[in-house]
Amino acid sequence: MSKKVIVTGGCGYIGSHTILEMIENTDFEPICIDNNINSSPKAMDRIEKITGKRVKHYAIDLCDAKATEKVFKENSDAVAIIHFAALKAVGESVEIPLEYYNNNLSSLSNVLRFTHQYGIDNFIFSSSCSLYGNVSELPVSEETPLNTPESPYANTKKIGEEIIQDYVKVSNVKAISLRYFNPVGAHASGLIGEDPINKPNNLVPVVTAVASGKMEKLTVFGDDYDTRDGSCIRDYIHVTDIARAHISAVNFLLEGKQESNYDVLNLGTGNGVTVIELIKAFEKVAQLKLNYVIGERRGGDVVAVYSDNTKVSQYLQWTPEYGIENMMETAWKWQQNLNKEA
Ligand code: UD1
């Protein structure tokens, strides 16, 4: 019999790819919770088109404790939960910090409470490398001390991890926080990908929007950083690699392999890529010239960050499969399909 896994934020970018991966390559039965404030329920149609399977989707707000409890009660036979749902734009979080604290933390607290109350107990948290802040040593390992977060978004992830750490001490919940670096790209089919309802603000969706004429130009936020070409360095990682890591993390907990009740794992490729290098990789695979200009630095940005993968590859036997050009290729394929849909 298939084992249910609750996926919050399942219509979102990483959530939908994880659901897809679960259907295609595991016997888990994903149950989606998503209020669609920054995602489209169409994600479930797209998944159905690819897999022939319809995923059960609850369109509720996780800050609403009553509604959340109802879903958990109905699905108390689930074996694990992956909690993706959150607001996640760094720049926006600087502008509206209270919305970020309120949404990201009260939803987490509800989800944790009902995870324990309904005996689901295996909990994967969607965390972020942004909580390392500006680091003095690269690559970043899980031992790297956490610096002051550069944005309220990053701080919600830091506090979120602390909340989980406190809660596993007084509950049966076992948890892993996966600290993503920069997830990009799309499923190899090109039929599903990042589809922000609001104006895109992450780099790759902006790149593909500009390339397809939906946005006029890309502004590179700063070329006067202390890096090899002056633009910021990030560790871009393919979303399907991220999705696979979530499934391995669920299995790791289910197989009782985790020694403590709480652990953290970095999810990156280990390669640092500058904004300009990413643009060049895109131009190469899409065979076009991207309209971009150099602009001011963006508030809340860290200069350079990339991952040390040792721990995650040991724990989960996971290694990322996609390189930067594949990432750009799949992102572009998806954007072109999205353009046809519109
Ligand atoms: C941040 C977090 C990441 C999190 C993500 C969620 C860090 C280091 N990483 O990613 O963990 O998952 O938010 O949203 O904080 N850029 C431009 N022009 C644009 C857009 C972006 O130059 O129009 C640059 C940014 O300045 C940055 C890079 O591209 O250097 C990547 O930006 P973005 O895609 O927004 O992700 P992060 O902010 O790095």
Boltz pocket constraint, residues with backbone or C-beta under 6 A from the ligand:
constraints:
  - pocket:
      binder: B
      contacts: [[A, 88], [A, 89], [A, 90], [A, 127], [A, 128], [A, 129], [A, 130], [A, 154], [A, 180], [A, 181], [A, 182], [A, 183], [A, 201], [A, 202], [A, 203], [A, 204], [A, 206], [A, 218], [A, 219], [A, 220], [A, 221], [A, 222], [A, 232], [A, 233], [A, 234], [A, 275], [A, 298], [A, 300], [A, 301], [A, 302], [A, 305]]
      max_distance: 6.0
